[in-house]
């Protein structure tokens, strides 16, 4: 987005409203992972294959953010933000009424289109009114309620699935959405529309096609008989994204201004930060499947254990700002990524004979490092970005964040399927354990996380000091 919305001071209530929309999104996504086995059983598909409903949402969000940014410029952030909340709520009702996996996937895609306009537009309104020395505080406001949803979602999702049905995961959005619409009409300022704002259609078409093809290609790679098709689709997606970048570098009014990537701290959040978000996004998808399909647990017990990750997430949150101020961004990012890789490796070693408190403690620690890294990346990415570059930075960041979440689910499913084939090929002794493919998959994402560690080590020593306050 390039046109400026009305000037506004730092507004904690508006930040909390945007955070509440994060809450709605996270509540759906996290609870739904716990319900995947039940959804798969209802629609007569494998639990891992039911993840298409999650992937469809995340892909649509990533594809829709650039278009949502233009809509906010064209019609004003208040109208787009409020309309997006209403559409997300209606789509939630349609998801609950879905008669098939195909219908559920389609309505999740509609939710994704709404999500593409909802959180990014609200975030930009908050960021525009926040001075650099208040950015840590603004980030804390935005993150807190979003972290609360994953704490309660696994337990709520497991309980709703076991005692009612998975449909109720979507129905809880109805009162939340209605309240958010009312609050948005009161808190989001009028104005900011630019009727003359033109859309870079070639850039939009190449970007959305590339994002969709990359995720679909990864999905197809996980199916043995479709690996060739998956590789071809993935290659087409990468070529489309390369063409999109080349196009946007040569036009006067591009969809994204890639000049912002010259800012080292922002670029780091789109490289190592992308890998970090991808790997941590795979865990809430893989963990319930390992506990239910691999260990034979019921949804409630699984939901309680998955909640451990998010207990650590929110429990450490009050300490994240002091940690960043004390040590600076680079040590915090390196430490969080390295420790996260360690917890993933421990999950790869977990067995059914492990006591529940031990596994719970490991997952709490995983949540702690997840929260520290996520908060640090979310804050440092705008630390050195000038105000004129903020709209492009926000659009690029939100697109890549959603793409990382989508690829996290797709890569998690790919690792599980590939590991299952390896275990089966290893012989009957290895195939005896239903949890073996999940252990291999957790080992793979632990290795993948090390790429984020390497990238963070290359950050300047004093990166983001204007925001952290550390000299």
JODACOR-V168837 format. One record per residue. N is the residue number from 1. RES is the residue in three letters. OMEGA is omega as a letter, one per 40 degrees, with the letter a starting at -180 (999 if undefined). D_LAST is the distance of its C-alpha to the last C-alpha in Angstrom with 1 decimal. Layout:
n = <N,N>
res = <RES,RES>
omega = <OMEGA,OMEGA>
d_last = <D_LAST,D_LAST>
This chain:
n = <1,2,3,4,5,6,7,8,9,10,11,12,13,14,15,16,17,18,19,20,21,22,23,24,25,26,27,28,29,30,31,32,33,34,35,36,37,38,39,40,41,42,43,44,45,46,47,48,49,50,51,52,53,54,55,56,57,58,59,60,61,62,63,64,65,66,67,68,69,70,71,72,73,74,75,76,77,78,79,80,81,82,83,84,85,86,87,88,89,90,91,92,93,94,95,96,97,98,99,100,101,102,103,104,105,106,107,108,109,110,111,112,113,114,115,116,117,118,119,120,121,122,123,124,125,126,127,128,129,130,131,132,133,134,135,136,137,138,139,140,141,142,143,144,145,146,147,148,149,150,151,152,153,154,155,156,157,158,159,160,161,162,163,164,165,166,167,168,169,170,171,172,173,174,175,176,177,178,179,180,181,182,183,184,185,186,187,188,189,190,191,192,193,194,195,196,197,198,199,200,201,202,203,204,205,206,207,208,209,210,211,212,213,214,215,216,217,218,219,220,221,222,223,224,225,226,227,228,229,230,231,232,233,234,235,236,237,238,239,240,241,242,243,244,245,246,247,248,249,250,251,252,253,254,255,256,257,258,259,260,261,262,263,264,265,266,267,268,269,270,271,272,273,274,275,276,277,278,279,280,281,282,283,284,285,286,287,288,289,290,291,292,293,294,295,296,297,298,299,300,301,302,303,304,305,306,307,308,309,310,311,312,313,314,315,316,317,318,319,320,321,322,323,324,325,326,327,328,329,330,331,332,333,334,335,336,337,338,339,340,341,342,343,344,345,346,347,348,349,350,351,352,353,354,355,356,357,358,359,360,361,362,363,364,365,366,367,368,369,370,371,372,373,374,375,376,377,378,379,380,381,382,383,384,385,386,387,388,389,390,391,392,393,394,395,396,397,398,399,400,401,402,403,404,405,406,407,408,409,410,411,412,413,414,415,416,417,418,419,420,421,422,423,424,425,426,427,428,429,430,431,432,433,434,435,436,437,438,439,440,441,442,443,444,445,446,447,448,449,450,451,452,453,454,455,456,457,458,459,460,461,462,463,464,465,466,467,468,469,470,471>
res = <UNK,UNK,UNK,UNK,UNK,UNK,UNK,UNK,UNK,UNK,UNK,UNK,UNK,UNK,UNK,UNK,UNK,UNK,UNK,UNK,UNK,UNK,UNK,UNK,UNK,UNK,UNK,UNK,UNK,UNK,UNK,UNK,UNK,UNK,UNK,UNK,UNK,UNK,UNK,UNK,UNK,UNK,UNK,UNK,UNK,UNK,UNK,UNK,UNK,UNK,UNK,UNK,UNK,UNK,UNK,UNK,UNK,UNK,UNK,UNK,UNK,UNK,UNK,UNK,UNK,UNK,UNK,UNK,UNK,UNK,UNK,UNK,UNK,UNK,UNK,UNK,UNK,UNK,UNK,UNK,UNK,UNK,UNK,UNK,UNK,UNK,UNK,UNK,UNK,UNK,UNK,UNK,UNK,UNK,UNK,UNK,UNK,UNK,UNK,UNK,UNK,UNK,UNK,UNK,UNK,UNK,UNK,UNK,UNK,UNK,UNK,UNK,UNK,UNK,UNK,UNK,UNK,UNK,UNK,UNK,UNK,UNK,UNK,UNK,UNK,UNK,UNK,UNK,UNK,UNK,UNK,UNK,UNK,UNK,UNK,UNK,UNK,UNK,UNK,UNK,UNK,UNK,UNK,UNK,UNK,UNK,UNK,UNK,UNK,UNK,UNK,UNK,UNK,UNK,UNK,UNK,UNK,UNK,UNK,UNK,UNK,UNK,UNK,UNK,UNK,UNK,UNK,UNK,UNK,UNK,UNK,UNK,UNK,UNK,UNK,UNK,UNK,UNK,UNK,UNK,UNK,UNK,UNK,UNK,UNK,UNK,UNK,UNK,UNK,UNK,UNK,UNK,UNK,UNK,UNK,UNK,UNK,UNK,UNK,UNK,UNK,UNK,UNK,UNK,UNK,UNK,UNK,UNK,UNK,UNK,UNK,UNK,UNK,UNK,UNK,UNK,UNK,UNK,UNK,UNK,UNK,UNK,UNK,UNK,UNK,UNK,UNK,UNK,UNK,UNK,UNK,UNK,UNK,UNK,UNK,UNK,UNK,UNK,UNK,UNK,UNK,UNK,UNK,UNK,UNK,UNK,UNK,UNK,UNK,UNK,UNK,UNK,UNK,UNK,UNK,UNK,UNK,UNK,UNK,UNK,UNK,UNK,UNK,UNK,UNK,UNK,UNK,UNK,UNK,UNK,UNK,UNK,UNK,UNK,UNK,UNK,UNK,UNK,UNK,UNK,UNK,UNK,UNK,UNK,UNK,UNK,UNK,UNK,UNK,UNK,UNK,UNK,UNK,UNK,UNK,UNK,UNK,UNK,UNK,UNK,UNK,UNK,UNK,UNK,UNK,UNK,UNK,UNK,UNK,UNK,UNK,UNK,UNK,UNK,UNK,UNK,UNK,UNK,UNK,UNK,UNK,UNK,UNK,UNK,UNK,UNK,UNK,UNK,UNK,UNK,UNK,UNK,UNK,UNK,UNK,UNK,UNK,UNK,UNK,UNK,UNK,UNK,UNK,UNK,UNK,UNK,UNK,UNK,UNK,UNK,UNK,UNK,UNK,UNK,UNK,UNK,UNK,UNK,UNK,UNK,UNK,UNK,UNK,UNK,UNK,UNK,UNK,UNK,UNK,UNK,UNK,UNK,UNK,UNK,UNK,UNK,UNK,UNK,UNK,UNK,UNK,UNK,UNK,UNK,UNK,UNK,UNK,UNK,UNK,UNK,UNK,UNK,UNK,UNK,UNK,UNK,UNK,UNK,UNK,UNK,UNK,UNK,UNK,UNK,UNK,UNK,UNK,UNK,UNK,UNK,UNK,UNK,UNK,UNK,UNK,UNK,UNK,UNK,UNK,UNK,UNK,UNK,UNK,UNK,UNK,UNK,UNK,UNK,UNK,UNK,UNK,UNK,UNK,UNK,UNK,UNK,UNK,UNK,UNK,UNK,UNK,UNK,UNK,UNK,UNK,UNK,UNK,UNK,UNK,UNK,UNK,UNK,UNK,UNK,UNK,UNK,UNK,UNK,UNK,UNK,UNK,UNK,UNK,UNK,UNK,UNK,UNK,UNK,UNK,UNK,UNK>
omega = <a,a,a,i,a,i,a,i,i,a,a,a,i,i,i,i,i,i,i,i,i,a,i,a,a,a,i,a,a,i,a,i,i,a,a,i,i,i,i,i,a,a,i,i,i,a,a,i,i,i,i,i,i,a,a,i,a,i,a,i,a,i,a,a,i,i,i,i,i,i,i,i,a,a,i,a,a,a,a,a,a,i,i,i,i,i,i,a,i,i,i,i,i,i,a,a,a,i,a,i,i,i,i,i,i,a,i,i,i,i,a,i,i,i,i,i,a,a,a,a,i,i,a,i,i,a,a,a,a,i,a,a,i,a,i,i,i,i,i,i,a,a,a,a,i,i,a,a,i,i,a,a,a,i,i,i,i,a,i,a,a,a,i,i,a,a,a,i,i,a,i,i,a,i,i,a,i,i,a,i,i,a,a,i,a,a,a,a,i,i,i,a,i,a,a,a,a,a,i,a,i,i,i,a,i,a,a,i,a,i,a,a,i,a,i,i,i,i,a,i,a,i,a,a,a,a,i,i,i,i,i,i,i,i,i,i,i,i,i,i,i,i,i,i,i,i,a,i,a,a,a,a,a,i,i,i,a,i,a,i,i,i,a,a,i,a,a,i,i,i,i,i,i,i,a,a,i,a,a,i,i,a,i,i,a,a,i,i,i,a,a,a,a,a,i,a,i,a,a,i,i,a,i,a,i,i,i,i,a,i,i,i,a,a,a,a,i,a,a,i,i,i,i,i,a,a,a,a,a,i,a,a,i,a,a,a,a,i,i,i,i,i,i,i,i,i,i,i,a,i,a,a,i,i,a,a,i,i,i,a,i,a,i,i,i,i,i,a,i,a,a,a,a,a,a,i,a,a,a,a,i,a,a,a,i,a,i,a,a,i,i,i,a,a,i,a,a,i,a,i,a,i,i,i,i,a,i,i,a,i,i,i,i,i,a,a,i,i,i,i,i,a,i,i,a,i,a,a,i,a,a,a,i,a,a,i,a,i,i,a,i,i,a,a,i,i,a,a,a,i,i,i,a,a,a,i,a,i,i,a,a,a,i,a,i,i,a,a,a,i,999>
d_last = <33.1,33.0,34.5,32.3,33.3,33.6,30.5,29.4,26.9,24.8,27.8,27.3,31.0,31.0,28.0,30.1,33.1,31.4,30.3,33.9,35.0,32.7,34.5,37.8,36.9,35.4,38.3,40.8,39.2,38.3,41.6,43.5,42.4,44.0,47.2,47.6,50.4,52.3,51.9,53.1,56.1,57.0,57.0,58.4,55.5,53.2,50.2,47.8,49.7,49.2,45.5,46.7,46.4,42.7,42.1,44.1,41.8,38.6,40.1,41.4,38.0,36.4,39.4,39.5,35.9,36.5,39.8,38.3,35.7,38.5,40.6,37.8,37.7,41.5,42.4,39.3,36.8,38.7,41.9,40.4,38.2,41.1,43.6,41.4,41.2,45.0,45.7,43.5,45.5,48.9,47.9,47.1,50.7,52.1,50.2,51.8,55.2,54.9,58.2,56.8,53.8,54.2,54.2,51.2,49.3,50.3,49.3,45.9,45.5,46.3,43.7,41.2,42.1,41.4,38.1,37.1,37.5,36.3,32.7,31.3,32.8,31.6,28.0,28.0,29.3,26.6,23.7,25.2,25.0,21.4,18.5,15.2,13.5,16.6,16.8,15.8,18.5,21.0,20.6,21.4,24.4,25.6,25.2,26.7,30.4,30.3,29.5,32.3,34.9,34.5,34.8,38.2,39.4,40.5,42.5,43.9,44.7,46.5,48.4,49.4,50.5,52.5,54.1,54.4,53.4,50.4,51.4,50.0,46.4,46.8,48.8,46.0,44.2,47.0,46.1,42.4,43.0,45.3,42.9,40.0,42.4,43.2,39.5,38.6,41.5,40.1,36.3,35.9,36.5,39.4,39.2,37.1,40.2,41.0,44.6,44.5,41.6,43.1,42.3,41.8,44.6,44.5,40.8,41.2,44.3,42.8,39.6,41.5,44.1,41.6,39.7,42.9,44.4,41.5,41.6,45.4,45.6,43.5,45.7,48.8,47.6,47.7,51.4,53.5,56.2,53.7,51.2,52.7,52.4,48.9,47.8,49.5,47.9,44.5,45.1,46.3,43.1,40.8,43.0,42.8,39.0,38.9,41.5,39.5,36.4,38.7,40.4,37.3,35.9,39.1,40.0,38.9,38.1,37.0,36.5,32.9,30.8,29.4,27.4,24.5,24.4,23.0,19.6,18.2,16.5,19.6,21.9,20.4,21.4,24.8,25.4,23.9,23.5,27.2,28.3,26.3,27.9,31.3,31.4,30.3,32.8,35.6,35.3,36.7,39.5,40.4,40.0,42.8,45.1,44.7,45.3,48.3,49.9,48.8,49.0,51.6,49.7,50.7,48.4,47.5,46.6,44.6,42.8,41.9,40.4,38.5,37.1,35.3,32.8,32.0,32.1,29.1,27.6,27.7,27.4,23.9,22.7,21.6,19.2,17.7,15.1,14.0,13.9,11.7,9.2,9.6,9.8,8.7,11.6,13.1,13.9,15.2,17.3,18.8,19.6,21.1,23.3,24.5,25.4,27.2,29.2,30.2,31.5,33.5,35.0,36.1,37.7,39.6,41.1,42.0,45.7,48.2,48.6,45.0,44.8,43.3,40.7,39.3,39.0,37.6,34.8,33.9,33.8,31.7,29.1,29.4,28.7,25.6,24.0,25.5,23.8,20.3,20.6,22.3,19.9,16.9,19.0,20.3,17.0,15.1,18.4,18.1,14.4,15.2,18.9,20.5,23.0,26.1,25.1,24.5,28.2,28.6,25.4,26.6,30.1,29.1,26.7,29.3,32.1,30.3,29.3,33.0,34.2,32.1,33.6,37.1,36.7,35.4,38.8,40.7,39.2,39.6,43.3,43.7,42.4,44.7,47.7,47.1,46.7,49.9,51.7,50.4,51.4,54.8,55.3,54.5,57.6,58.9,57.1,53.6,54.8,55.9,52.5,51.7,48.0,47.8,46.7,43.9,42.7,42.7,40.8,38.0,37.8,37.5,34.6,32.8,33.1,32.1,28.8,27.9,27.6,24.6,23.0,23.6,22.2,18.9,18.6,18.8,15.7,13.1,10.4,7.6,10.2,10.0,6.4,8.7,10.6,8.6,6.5,3.8,0.0>
